[in-house]
């Protein structure tokens, strides 16, 4: 187990070091900036999607998906972030409570 932890830590360090060694002129290019700005959004959206519709290794439709739907409507209506989170959590909790 410790070998895996140490190898993972070394890999993260080397990846960070590789990112720091990229020449500045490459980072200043417009298409690189666009990709760098969009990448965290895409990764976070993918994580949220996976966490919303999977249970272990299986796809599932449950109260979490309803919470995401309510959050999407709240975002569409331009609700503040904390309101979006609160509505999604409340929807999920109430549906789980109702389901027993």
C-alpha positions as CSV (number, residue, x, y, z in Angstrom):
1,X,0.0,0.0,0.0
2,X,2.8,2.4,0.9
3,X,4.5,1.8,-2.4
4,X,1.3,2.9,-4.2
5,X,1.1,6.0,-2.1
6,X,4.7,6.9,-2.7
7,X,4.5,6.2,-6.4
8,X,1.4,8.4,-6.7
9,X,3.0,11.2,-4.7
10,X,6.1,11.0,-7.0
11,X,3.9,11.1,-10.1
12,X,2.0,14.1,-8.9
13,X,5.3,15.9,-8.1
14,X,6.8,15.1,-11.5
15,X,3.6,16.2,-13.2
16,X,3.6,19.5,-11.3
17,X,7.3,19.9,-12.2
18,X,6.6,19.3,-15.8
19,X,3.9,22.0,-15.8
20,X,6.2,24.5,-14.2
21,X,8.9,23.8,-16.8
22,X,6.7,24.8,-19.8
23,X,8.0,27.9,-21.5
24,X,6.1,31.1,-20.8
25,X,5.7,32.0,-24.5
26,X,3.8,28.7,-24.9
27,X,1.4,29.6,-22.1
28,X,0.7,33.0,-23.5
29,X,-0.8,31.7,-26.7
30,X,-4.6,32.3,-27.0
31,X,-5.6,28.7,-27.7
32,X,-3.6,27.4,-24.8
33,X,-5.3,29.9,-22.5
34,X,-8.7,28.9,-23.8
35,X,-8.0,25.2,-23.1
36,X,-6.5,26.0,-19.7
37,X,-9.6,28.0,-18.8
38,X,-12.1,25.4,-20.0
39,X,-10.4,22.3,-18.7
40,X,-11.3,22.6,-15.0
41,X,-14.9,23.3,-15.9
42,X,-15.1,20.1,-18.1
43,X,-13.4,18.0,-15.4
44,X,-15.7,19.2,-12.7
45,X,-18.8,18.7,-14.9
46,X,-17.6,15.1,-15.6
47,X,-17.1,14.4,-11.9
48,X,-20.5,15.8,-11.1
49,X,-22.2,13.7,-13.8
50,X,-20.5,10.5,-12.7
51,X,-21.3,11.1,-9.1
52,X,-25.0,11.9,-10.0
53,X,-25.8,8.8,-12.0
54,X,-23.6,6.0,-10.7
55,X,-23.5,3.8,-7.7
56,X,-20.2,2.0,-7.6
57,X,-19.9,0.4,-11.1
58,X,-23.6,0.6,-12.0
59,X,-25.8,3.4,-13.5
60,X,-28.6,4.4,-11.3
61,X,-31.5,6.9,-11.4
62,X,-32.4,8.1,-7.9
63,X,-33.0,11.3,-5.9
64,X,-29.5,12.6,-6.8
65,X,-30.6,13.1,-10.4
66,X,-33.7,15.0,-9.3
67,X,-31.4,17.2,-7.2
68,X,-29.2,17.9,-10.3
69,X,-32.3,18.7,-12.4
70,X,-33.4,21.2,-9.7
71,X,-29.9,22.7,-9.6
72,X,-29.9,23.1,-13.4
73,X,-33.2,25.0,-13.3
74,X,-31.9,27.2,-10.5
75,X,-28.8,28.0,-12.5
76,X,-30.9,28.7,-15.6
77,X,-32.9,31.1,-13.5
78,X,-29.6,32.7,-12.3
79,X,-30.0,31.9,-8.6
80,X,-27.0,32.5,-6.3
81,X,-24.6,29.6,-5.8
82,X,-25.6,28.8,-2.2
83,X,-29.3,28.8,-3.3
84,X,-28.5,26.3,-6.1
85,X,-26.7,24.0,-3.7
86,X,-29.4,24.4,-1.0
87,X,-32.2,23.6,-3.4
88,X,-30.4,20.6,-4.9
89,X,-29.6,19.2,-1.4
90,X,-33.1,19.8,-0.1
91,X,-34.7,18.1,-3.2
92,X,-32.4,15.1,-2.9
93,X,-33.0,14.8,0.9
94,X,-36.8,15.2,0.6
95,X,-37.0,12.6,-2.1
96,X,-34.9,10.1,-0.1
97,X,-37.0,10.8,2.9
98,X,-40.2,10.2,0.9
99,X,-38.8,7.0,-0.6
100,X,-38.0,5.6,2.8
